[in-house]
Amino acid sequence: MEIVVALVGALGVIIAALVTRGITQKQNQLEINGIEKAVRDVGKADSGRIKFVAPYYIQRVERYDKISCDGDEIDTYRYIGVKAYQSFDNLRIPFIVGVEGPDAVFHEPTVKELPGSSLTVTLDKVEKFTIPNLNQSYIKGFIVINGHFSPETNPVSFERIVNCDRIYCMTKEEAVETYQHSDWKQEYSIVEANVPTDELVLTIEFPECMKEMNPGPSPLVFIGDSEIVHQGETKRIISKFQFKDRIAQLQVESPILGLRYAITWMPPSNN
């Protein structure tokens, strides 16, 4: 189960310190109430206000998560139509990916610009670290947009890929044991709304060995870094979810800043 997959934006700081496993449920709910209102208010702001809040904007974020029968993952993010609201030289955009589980292994990420991008991109200061007492592993670094990037610059588009080994539980029994102390007790994959974005698209390709999932995957929305479900936003986006031929896809128009949009599932039993 992923606990963080983020392109960290200007507004990501409002949720960065909130980790469900580190605080009690009561404390968590008190903080969530305030954060939910904050991100809802920001999400309702008009485009003129958003331009003052965020230094850049992304037209469309796509994530394609391909899972193998070993629980491995090829995690492909595409950031399409990045526009600056102020001037930068070699803009450094931090990213972080985190997983829960003792056996997860990250491979070195790659990044490349997509056709039509006005500037090139590179990676910088990529490093891996763990938090042993929380059973969590991370990889982080910076995506650098090379050169002068300003409101007059044509859009930048790029792709980031991270391969991960043993990132997902592949049986119901394994998931029940692994997540027995978690608020959300199933697997999930997420895409976060951390910068102003017109559309998020999350696609998961499940392996042949998981074709017997019953029930099948479903969409939901988490508040911030917690595993508390935003019921209203989940209801709004549920009609944009589809699952066919082992491919699950969620399309979200006008995502709310500070929320995590997810597809969740319980692996099939090995009995």
N, C-alpha and C positions, 0 to 999 in steps of 0.2 A: 504494500500500500504506500502510495506517495504521500508525503506530508507537506512538501513544498515543491512546487514547480513554478518558477516565477521569472519573468522579466521585470525587474524591480523598477517601478516608476516613481514619479514625484510624489504620488499620494500613497504609495505603499507603506510609508512610515506610520500611518494611522493604525495599521494592523500588525506591524512587525513584531511587537512585543507580546502579542496575545497568542499563547500556545496552550491548548486545552489541557494537555497532560501535565502542565506545570502548575495549575491552579485548581481550586475546588470548583465543583459545579455551581455553587451559589455565587462565588466570586466571579466566575466566568459569565454567568447570566447577567449580573449587574453591569459588567463591562460591555457585554454584547449589546445590551439595550441601548447604550449610548452610541456605540459604534454603528449599529444598524441604522439609527436615525441619521448619523453623520454621512454615511455612504449613500443613504437614500436621498438626502438633501443635495449632495454633490451630484448624484446621478440625474437629478431633475434640473440642474443648472443649465442655462442656455449656452449655446456654443460660444458666444462672446465671453462669458465668464470662464468657461473651460480653458480658453486660450490663455487667460491670465494665470490660471492655476498650474497648468502643466507645461513643461518646456518643449514637449513634443507630443505627437498624436500618431496613432496607427490606424489605417483604414480597415485592415482585416488581419486577424491572427488565426492561423490554422495550426492545429496539432494533429499529427497522425501517429498513433501508438500501435505498433505491431507486436503482438505477444506470441511467444513460442510455447510449445508444450513443456519446456523446462522452466517456464516462468521468466524467461529472458524477454528483453524489450528492445526494440529499435524505436527511439523517441525522436520524431522529426517535428520541429517547429518552423513555421514560415511566418515572417512578419512582412506584410505586403503594404506598401504605401506609407512609409514612415515620413512624416513632415515635421519640420522644426517650427516652433513659435518664437524662437530667439536664435541668435547666432552662436555657433560652437566651432571650435577647432579640435578635431579628433575626439568627438563625443564618445565618452565611455559609459556604456549601459551595463550595469551589473546584472548578473543572473545567478540563480542558485537552484539546485535540484537536490531534493532530499528523499530518502526512503527509510522505512522502518523494517527491521529484520536483520538477523545476525550474519547472513550469508551474502548480502547484496554486494555486487562489485561494479564500479563504474569504469568504463573505458574512456580514453581521451576524447573530448568533444571535437567536432569540426564545425566550421562556419564558412559560408560562401555567399556572395551576392547573387541575387536572382536576375534573370534577363530583364533588361530595362532599368535596372538600378542606376542611379546617377553617380553613386560613389561606391568604393570598395569597402569591405569589412574584414576585420581580423579579430583573433582572440588574444587576450592578454591576462597574465597572472592567474592562470587556471590552477586550482589546488583542491585536494581532497582532504576531508577531515571527518572524524567520528565523534559521537557523544555516547560513550559506552554505557553509562548508567541509564540512558533513555533508549538504548538499542537502535540508534539512528546513525545513518551515514549520509554525507553530503559531498557535492562537488560544486564549486563556485568559480566565478571569474568575471571577465569583462568582455563584452562585444564592443569593438571600437569601430565607429564610422569614420573612416579616414578622410582627412581634408577639412575644408571649410563647409559647414552645414548651416544654412540659414533659411529664413522664410522664403527667400528667392530661389533656393535650390530645388530642383526637381526631386520627386519622391525617391527614397531609398528602400530597397526590398532585399531581404536576406533570409537564409535558411540555417538553422542550427540543429545538429544531430548529436545525440548522446546514446550510445549503446550501453545497456545495463544487464548484468547477469543476476538471475535468481531474485528478481525484484517483486514478483507476484506469487501469492499462494495459488496452487493449482488444484487443490481439493477442498471440499467443505470442511473436512476434519482439520486440515492444516490452518485454514482461516479462523475457525472457531478458537483453536488454541492460541494462535498468534495475536488475535485482536480481542481476547477475553477481557482485557482491562481498558480497551478503547471505548470512546463514546459511540463511534460508528463501527459495527462489527462485520462489515463486508469489505471486499476489495473496491477500489475506485480509482479512476484516472481523472485528472482535473485540467482545466485551463483557467487562468486567473485574469481578472479585469483590474490591472494595476495602473494602466494609463488610459486616457480617453481613446475609445475604439468604437468603430461603427458596428463591427461584427466579429464574433468568435465562432470558430468551427472546431469541434472536437470529434475525431474519428478514431475508433478502436477496431482493429482487425484481430478477432479471436482465432486461436488455432483450432484445427480439426478435433483435437481431443476435448474441446470444451463445447462441442455442438449440442450436448445433452443438457445444458443448463436449463433448469426449470425451478422458479421462473427465470425469464431472460433478464438482460440488463435493463436499467431504467435511468432516467435523468434525475438530478437533484442539484440544489444550490446550497453551498455552505457559507456561513457568515465569517468573513475574515479567515484567520488561520485556525478557526475552531472546527469542530465536527457537529455544530448545531445547524440544523436545516433552516434555511430561509423559506418558509412555507409559501408566502405570497409570490416570490420570484420563481420558485419551482413550479407553481401552478401556471404562471405566465408562459414559461418556456416549454412546457411538457408537450405541446402539440408540434413542436419543431424537432422532435426526436423520432428516429426510425431505426429499426433493426431488421436486417435481412441478409441471409447467406453469410452469417458470422461477422457481418460488418454493422457496427453500431455507430450512429452519427447524431450529434446534437448541434444545431445551428442557432445562435443567439444573436438577435439584432438589438442594438442599443443596450449592451450589458452595463450593469451598475458597478461603478468603481468600488473596489474593496471586497467584492464577492468572488467566490470560487465556483465555477460551473463544472459539474461532474457527471460522469456516467458510472454507475455502481452496479456490482453484480456479486453473486455468491457462486463460487466454483462448484462443479458437480461433485457429488459424493463418490468416494472410491469404493463404497460397499455395493 
